[in-house]
Amino acid sequence: MATFRCLQSGNTVSFTLQHDIDSMKGHQGYVRVDEQEEAPIAYYPEAVRKDTAFTPPVVRRMGRPRKVANV
């Protein structure tokens, strides 16, 4: 199976028959995309961020702030 990406729109099309794949190789408007399966994130321990701590959301009062009298 081969996947091709349109250069103009960016849409992808997949073909399974060898005749269709060979005819798309000669087409100037499409580029073959090599699909590589990515392993789950658990296999990349350096990709997991450990420095991000949970911070509670900031609670703000709704509405207009109170008027302060000029002194």
HELIX and SHEET records of a PDB file:
HELIX    1   1 GLN A   18  LYS A   25  1                                   8    
HELIX    2   2 ILE A   41  TYR A   43  5                                   3    
HELIX    3   3 PRO A   45  ALA A   47  5                                   3    
SHEET    1   A 3 THR A  12  PHE A  15  0                                        
SHEET    2   A 3 ALA A   2  CYS A   6 -1                                        
SHEET    3   A 3 TYR A  30  VAL A  33 -1                                        
END                                                                             
